[in-house]
Amino acid sequence: MSFRKSYVYNQNPTFTPPKNNKRRPYFICFAMKKASEIDVARCELNYVIQPKNVKTGIPLKRYRRLNEHRASAMRAMVLAMLYHFNISSQLVQASVEQLSDECGLSTLSKIGNKSITRASRLITQFMEPMGFVTCKKIWDRVLGNYMPKMITLTPLFFMLLNISEKQLINAKNQQLGWINKNLIIKGLKPISAIEAQRRAKDTQMRNLFKYRISKHNFYKKRKHAQRIIALDEKEARQKILRALVGKYSISELTKLGPSGLKKQVNISYYYLKKIATNTYPDN
């Protein structure tokens, strides 16, 4: 096989829903069915729209036809974005990394580093300049860096599937009706479409912050465990022992006794060994 044919990992990516495959609204199921029946990568829009630089709005030069590797990635990505689409907020409720994983576009190097370049470039170098999606990066004041992009699907995205803006608006109105029905059942006042959109965005932001902090704390904890486990075992156990002695009161240490304290050191040591090699749950 020539290098030209084999340089792309997973030449036939497909979208695989997450394990907690949740029931999706009728409109999402309808749109996903359309996306499965239509070749979105060869849609006429891909040939007549002039892509633009996202920051400057200046038209970009491009090839008339998507190469087959990017086309196959787009077919999978459109399904993934639809599955995670929130009708009220118009946001894709998944990170680029999650979309990449579920489409089989992520790769791992020999030393275990993940790359989502293929998915990221599809979005930032094609789908966004074409106007199918818009992406927003938000600065995380807690961790001091940017959070994963928040992706919005535009009406043009749905035109790839022959779904009009009117059908999209009808779907939003139906979703709003369902939201208000549940609010009324709970004895609460109904809300407007703008308020529903704001609430959906706020919920996604809160979930994203929780996820980020959880992931940050996990890696911080794993790094600490790796530092200790990298030591000579005797030295590592002594370090754990000193930490435990500082943690317990004199009465607690007396109650534990030498054998109880030794048992706690063993438990902590093997726990740290496990943490040191763990990966974050979403991986």
C-alpha positions as CSV (number, residue, x, y, z in Angstrom):
1,M,0.0,0.0,0.0
2,S,1.4,3.4,-0.9
3,F,2.0,6.1,1.7
4,R,-0.6,8.3,0.1
5,K,-3.3,5.7,0.8
6,S,-2.2,4.8,4.3
7,Y,-1.3,8.1,6.0
8,V,-4.7,8.6,7.5
9,Y,-5.8,6.5,10.5
10,N,-9.3,5.0,10.2
11,Q,-10.2,5.8,6.6
12,N,-13.9,4.9,7.2
13,P,-14.9,6.6,10.5
14,T,-18.4,6.1,11.8
15,F,-20.3,7.8,14.7
16,T,-20.9,5.5,17.7
17,P,-23.3,7.0,20.3
18,P,-22.0,7.1,23.9
19,K,-22.7,4.1,26.2
20,N,-25.5,6.0,28.0
21,N,-27.3,6.2,24.6
22,K,-30.1,8.5,25.7
23,R,-33.5,9.0,24.0
24,R,-33.3,11.9,21.6
25,P,-36.1,14.3,20.6
26,Y,-38.1,13.5,17.5
27,F,-36.5,16.4,15.5
28,I,-32.9,15.1,16.3
29,C,-33.9,11.5,15.2
30,F,-35.5,13.0,12.0
31,A,-32.3,15.1,11.2
32,M,-30.0,12.1,11.9
33,K,-32.1,9.9,9.6
34,K,-31.8,12.6,6.9
35,A,-28.0,12.8,7.5
36,S,-27.7,9.1,7.0
37,E,-29.6,9.1,3.7
38,I,-27.9,12.2,2.2
39,D,-24.2,12.4,1.4
40,V,-23.6,15.6,3.3
41,A,-20.0,15.7,2.1
42,R,-21.1,15.9,-1.5
43,C,-24.0,18.3,-1.0
44,E,-24.3,21.1,-3.5
45,L,-23.7,23.7,-0.8
46,N,-20.2,22.5,-0.4
47,Y,-19.5,23.6,-4.0
48,V,-21.4,26.9,-4.2
49,I,-20.5,28.5,-0.8
50,Q,-17.4,30.5,-0.7
51,P,-15.6,29.9,2.7
52,K,-14.5,32.9,4.6
53,N,-11.8,33.7,7.2
54,V,-13.7,33.5,10.5
55,K,-11.9,36.5,12.0
56,T,-11.6,38.8,8.9
57,G,-14.5,37.7,6.7
58,I,-12.1,37.6,3.7
59,P,-13.0,34.8,1.2
60,L,-10.6,31.8,1.3
61,K,-9.3,29.8,-1.7
62,R,-10.3,26.2,-1.6
63,Y,-10.4,23.1,-3.7
64,R,-13.7,22.4,-5.5
65,R,-14.1,19.0,-3.9
66,L,-13.4,17.7,-0.4
67,N,-10.8,15.0,-0.4
68,E,-12.2,11.6,0.5
69,H,-10.6,11.5,4.0
70,R,-12.1,14.8,5.1
71,A,-15.4,13.8,3.4
72,S,-15.7,10.6,5.4
73,A,-14.8,12.5,8.6
74,M,-17.5,15.0,7.9
75,R,-20.2,12.3,7.4
76,A,-19.5,10.9,10.8
77,M,-19.1,14.4,12.4
78,V,-22.5,15.6,11.2
79,L,-24.2,12.7,12.9
80,A,-22.3,13.2,16.1
81,M,-23.1,16.9,16.2
82,L,-26.8,16.2,15.6
83,Y,-26.9,13.6,18.4
84,H,-25.5,16.1,20.9
85,F,-27.5,19.1,19.6
86,N,-29.6,21.1,22.1
87,I,-32.6,22.5,20.2
88,S,-33.2,25.4,22.7
89,S,-29.6,26.7,22.9
90,Q,-28.5,25.5,19.3
91,L,-25.3,24.3,21.0
92,V,-23.6,21.0,20.5
93,Q,-23.4,19.6,24.0
94,A,-20.1,17.8,23.5
95,S,-16.5,18.9,23.3
96,V,-14.4,18.4,20.1
97,E,-12.5,15.7,21.9
98,Q,-15.7,13.8,22.7
99,L,-17.0,14.2,19.1
100,S,-13.6,13.0,17.8
101,D,-13.6,9.9,20.1
102,E,-17.2,9.0,19.1
103,C,-16.4,9.3,15.4
104,G,-13.3,7.2,15.6
105,L,-11.1,10.2,14.5
106,S,-8.9,10.3,17.6
107,T,-5.4,8.7,17.5
108,L,-3.0,7.7,20.2
109,S,0.8,7.9,19.8
110,K,3.1,5.1,21.0
111,I,3.6,6.9,24.3
112,G,-0.1,7.3,24.8
113,N,-0.7,10.9,23.8
114,K,-4.1,11.5,22.2
115,S,-4.5,13.6,19.0
116,I,-7.8,15.0,17.9
117,T,-6.3,17.0,15.0
118,R,-8.3,15.4,12.3
119,A,-11.6,16.4,13.9
120,S,-10.4,19.8,15.0
121,R,-9.2,20.7,11.5
122,L,-12.4,19.5,9.9
123,I,-14.3,22.0,12.2
124,T,-12.0,25.0,12.2
125,Q,-10.6,24.7,8.6
126,F,-13.8,23.7,6.8
127,M,-17.1,23.6,8.7
128,E,-16.6,26.9,10.4
129,P,-15.3,28.9,7.4
130,M,-18.2,27.5,5.4
131,G,-20.7,28.8,7.9
132,F,-22.1,25.5,9.0
133,V,-21.0,26.0,12.6
134,T,-19.7,28.8,14.8
135,C,-17.2,28.2,17.5
136,K,-16.6,30.2,20.7
137,K,-13.7,29.9,23.0
138,I,-14.2,31.0,26.6
139,W,-11.4,31.9,29.0
140,D,-11.4,29.8,32.2
141,R,-10.5,32.1,35.1
142,V,-10.1,29.2,37.5
143,L,-7.5,27.2,35.5
144,G,-6.1,30.1,33.5
145,N,-6.6,28.8,30.0
146,Y,-9.3,28.4,27.3
147,M,-12.1,25.9,27.8
148,P,-13.0,23.5,24.9
149,K,-14.8,25.3,22.1
150,M,-18.6,25.8,22.4
151,I,-20.0,24.8,19.0
152,T,-23.3,26.3,17.6
153,L,-25.0,24.7,14.6
154,T,-26.3,27.3,12.1
155,P,-29.4,27.1,9.9
156,L,-26.9,26.5,7.0
157,F,-25.8,23.3,8.7
158,F,-29.4,22.0,8.5
159,M,-29.7,23.0,4.9
160,L,-27.0,20.3,4.2
161,L,-29.8,17.9,5.2
162,N,-32.6,19.7,3.3
163,I,-34.1,20.9,6.5
164,S,-35.3,24.5,6.2
165,E,-35.0,27.3,8.8
166,K,-38.7,27.2,9.2
167,Q,-38.6,23.5,10.2
168,L,-35.8,24.4,12.7
169,I,-37.9,27.2,14.2
170,N,-40.9,24.8,14.5
171,A,-38.7,22.3,16.3
172,K,-37.6,25.0,18.7
173,N,-41.2,26.0,19.4
174,Q,-42.2,22.4,20.0
175,Q,-39.2,22.0,22.4
176,L,-40.3,25.2,24.2
177,G,-43.8,23.8,24.5
178,W,-42.5,20.7,26.1
179,I,-40.3,22.7,28.5
180,N,-43.2,24.9,29.5
181,K,-45.5,22.0,30.0
182,N,-43.1,20.5,32.5
183,L,-42.7,23.9,34.3
184,I,-46.5,24.3,34.6
185,I,-46.8,20.8,36.1
186,K,-44.2,21.8,38.7
187,G,-46.3,24.9,39.5
188,L,-43.8,27.3,37.8
189,K,-44.4,30.0,35.2
190,P,-43.7,29.3,31.5
191,I,-40.7,31.0,29.9
192,S,-39.9,32.6,26.5
193,A,-37.8,31.2,23.8
194,I,-35.0,33.6,24.7
195,E,-35.1,32.6,28.3
196,A,-35.1,28.9,27.3
197,Q,-32.0,29.5,25.2
198,R,-30.2,31.4,28.0
199,R,-31.0,28.6,30.6
200,A,-29.8,25.9,28.2
201,K,-26.5,27.8,27.7
202,D,-26.1,28.5,31.4
203,T,-26.6,24.8,32.2
204,Q,-24.0,23.8,29.6
205,M,-21.5,26.3,31.0
206,R,-22.0,25.0,34.5
207,N,-21.5,21.4,33.4
208,L,-18.4,22.4,31.5
209,F,-16.9,24.2,34.5
210,K,-17.7,21.2,36.7
211,Y,-16.1,18.8,34.2
212,R,-13.0,21.0,33.8
213,I,-12.5,21.3,37.6
214,S,-13.0,17.6,38.1
215,K,-10.5,16.8,35.3
216,H,-8.0,19.3,36.6
217,N,-8.2,17.8,40.2
218,F,-7.9,14.3,38.8
219,Y,-4.7,15.1,36.9
220,K,-3.3,17.0,39.9
221,K,-4.0,14.0,42.1
222,R,-2.5,11.6,39.5
223,K,0.7,13.7,39.2
224,H,1.1,13.6,43.0
225,A,0.7,9.8,43.0
226,Q,3.2,9.4,40.2
227,R,5.8,11.4,42.1
228,I,5.5,9.2,45.1
229,I,5.3,5.9,43.2
230,A,8.4,6.9,41.2
231,L,10.4,6.8,44.5
232,D,12.1,3.7,45.9
233,E,9.3,1.6,47.5
234,K,10.8,1.9,51.0
235,E,11.1,5.7,50.6
236,A,7.6,6.0,49.2
237,R,6.2,4.0,52.1
238,Q,8.0,6.2,54.6
239,K,6.6,9.3,52.9
240,I,3.1,7.9,53.2
241,L,3.7,7.0,56.8
242,R,4.8,10.6,57.7
243,A,1.7,11.9,55.9
244,L,-0.5,9.5,57.9
245,V,1.1,10.4,61.2
246,G,0.5,14.1,60.4
247,K,-3.1,13.3,59.5
248,Y,-4.2,11.4,62.6
249,S,-4.5,12.6,66.2
250,I,-2.4,11.0,69.0
251,S,-5.5,9.1,70.3
252,E,-6.3,7.8,66.8
253,L,-2.7,6.7,66.3
254,T,-2.8,4.9,69.7
255,K,-6.0,3.2,68.7
256,L,-4.6,2.1,65.3
257,G,-1.4,0.7,66.8
258,P,1.7,-0.3,64.7
259,S,-0.2,-3.1,62.8
260,G,-3.1,-0.8,62.0
261,L,-0.8,2.0,60.8
262,K,1.1,-0.5,58.7
263,K,-2.2,-1.6,57.1
264,Q,-3.1,2.0,56.3
265,V,0.3,2.5,54.7
266,N,-0.2,-0.6,52.5
267,I,-3.7,0.6,51.5
268,S,-2.5,4.1,50.6
269,Y,0.5,2.7,48.7
270,Y,-1.5,0.4,46.4
271,Y,-4.2,3.1,46.0
272,L,-1.5,5.6,44.8
273,K,-0.2,2.9,42.4
274,K,-3.6,2.6,40.9
275,I,-4.2,6.4,40.7
276,A,-0.7,6.8,39.0
277,T,-1.7,4.6,36.1
278,N,-5.4,5.6,35.8
279,T,-6.9,7.6,32.9
280,Y,-9.7,10.1,33.2
281,P,-13.1,8.3,33.0
282,D,-14.1,10.0,29.7
283,N,-11.0,8.5,27.9
